[in-house]
Amino acid sequence: MSTLRRRLGEALFARVAGPEGPVNRERFRSAPGPRWFAPDRPIRRVHGDAAMFVGGLRALLLQSLHPQAMIAVAQHSDYRADPWGRLQRTSTFLAATTYGAADDAQRAVDQVRRVHAHIAGTTPDGRPYRADDPHLLLWVHIAETDSFLRCHQRYGALPLDDAECDGYVADTAQIAIALGVPSPPRTRAELTAALDEYQPELRATPEAREAARFLVRNPPLPLVARGPYAALAAAAAAELPASARRELRLARLPGAQEMLGPLAGHAIVGAIRWVTRSRG
């Protein structure tokens, strides 16, 4: 059993962290120098928990509801052809900024800003967009922060208290500022208010619904992984606001998703936690 657990843990880590994962993991752990976040900061607890798997998928679905943010992904991202590569880049960024030395964290931020500087275009209805637009950056940030925190509070091994929730939002604000967001929320109340302010702008475009189908119903996975991923997707969808599920056409029987999604989520997060603990 221990051998199976170790092999499953290694396979999952390879998928999420990529071929450079072991090297990066060791560097972020052992490199000398100050970190952006001390070991007792809430961001370390949240980003180190298996609930991040649910939170990450919820964040992608929620972020897709902003038409300009979604069209930027559709026109400039290779998420369909290389979804694992995108996941690995995101996980490396989170690990570098959360756990790495300050130099590694700054390099990760600088790389993202260089990429954003070259992404621009026009939506199908003629509106220009830029990936480094502070308004779009703020939306991506708050959707991600809300998703990670919400799913941690639901599925995390050690949920945060109220003060720690505010601390988590403040921690993620530090990264957002480094990425070019002028005034990100620093408390959970401010985060909720910021999400509310974006509501009039949100709707599911054809590109968003296509992305949702890809992420939830047609992921590029072998048959053996489809069942566990379906549980993960059900949990992520259940954590979305009901209006978002309707927009993305993810709504099922009334009430069923809210009941079954958390059951699936606790099962899959527990399984991931069991497997990943084998890595120490």
HELIX and SHEET records of a PDB file:
HELIX    1   1 SER A    2  ALA A   17  1                                  16    
HELIX    2   2 GLY A   21  SER A   30  1                                  10    
HELIX    3   3 PRO A   42  HIS A   47  1                                   6    
HELIX    4   4 MET A   52  GLN A   63  1                                  12    
HELIX    5   5 PRO A   67  HIS A   76  1                                  10    
HELIX    6   6 PRO A   83  TYR A   99  1                                  17    
HELIX    7   7 ALA A  102  HIS A  116  1                                  15    
HELIX    8   8 PRO A  134  TYR A  155  1                                  22    
HELIX    9   9 ASP A  162  LEU A  179  1                                  18    
HELIX   10  10 ARG A  188  TYR A  198  1                                  11    
HELIX   11  11 GLN A  199  GLU A  201  5                                   3    
HELIX   12  12 PRO A  206  ALA A  212  1                                   7    
HELIX   13  13 ARG A  213  ARG A  217  3                                   5    
HELIX   14  14 LEU A  223  ALA A  238  1                                  16    
HELIX   15  15 ALA A  242  GLU A  247  1                                   6    
HELIX   16  16 ALA A  256  THR A  276  1                                  21    
HELIX   17  17 ARG A  277  ARG A  279  5                                   3    
SHEET    1   A 2 ALA A 120  THR A 122  0                                        
SHEET    2   A 2 PRO A 128  ARG A 130 -1                                        
END                                                                             
